[in-house]
Amino acid sequence: MKELIKQYETAKKKAIQFMQKGQINNYFDALLEMNHYKKMIVVSAN
């Protein structure tokens, strides 16, 4: 669970960096990665 949270936070940081640089495609990819980890966290919590 802790590892999933770390990976989610890393993806979040990458998304913020891409957004600030204006790299839209990479930003959306990072958002998809965040969504994947969020789903995994919810599943493992139940």
C-alpha positions as CSV (number, residue, x, y, z in Angstrom):
1,M,0.0,0.0,0.0
2,K,2.8,2.4,0.9
3,E,4.5,1.7,-2.4
4,L,1.3,2.5,-4.3
5,I,1.0,5.8,-2.5
6,K,4.7,6.6,-3.3
7,Q,4.1,5.8,-7.0
8,Y,0.9,7.9,-7.0
9,E,2.7,10.9,-5.5
10,T,5.6,10.5,-8.0
11,A,3.1,10.5,-10.9
12,K,1.5,13.6,-9.4
13,K,4.8,15.5,-9.2
14,K,5.5,14.5,-12.8
15,A,2.1,15.8,-13.9
16,I,2.6,19.1,-12.2
17,Q,6.0,19.5,-13.9
18,F,4.7,18.7,-17.3
19,M,1.8,21.1,-16.8
20,Q,4.1,23.9,-15.9
21,K,6.3,23.2,-18.9
22,G,3.3,23.1,-21.2
23,Q,3.9,19.5,-22.3
24,I,0.3,18.5,-22.7
25,N,0.7,15.0,-24.0
26,N,3.1,14.0,-21.2
27,Y,0.8,15.7,-18.7
28,F,-2.2,13.6,-19.8
29,D,0.0,10.5,-19.7
30,A,0.9,11.3,-16.1
31,L,-2.7,11.9,-15.2
32,L,-3.6,8.5,-16.6
33,E,-0.8,7.0,-14.5
34,M,-2.2,8.8,-11.4
35,N,-5.6,7.4,-12.2
36,H,-4.2,3.9,-12.5
37,Y,-2.5,4.1,-9.1
38,K,-5.5,5.7,-7.5
39,K,-7.7,2.7,-8.6
40,M,-5.1,0.3,-7.3
41,I,-5.1,2.1,-3.9
42,V,-8.9,2.0,-3.7
43,V,-8.9,-1.7,-4.5
44,S,-6.2,-2.6,-2.0
45,A,-7.9,-0.6,0.7
46,N,-11.1,-2.6,0.4
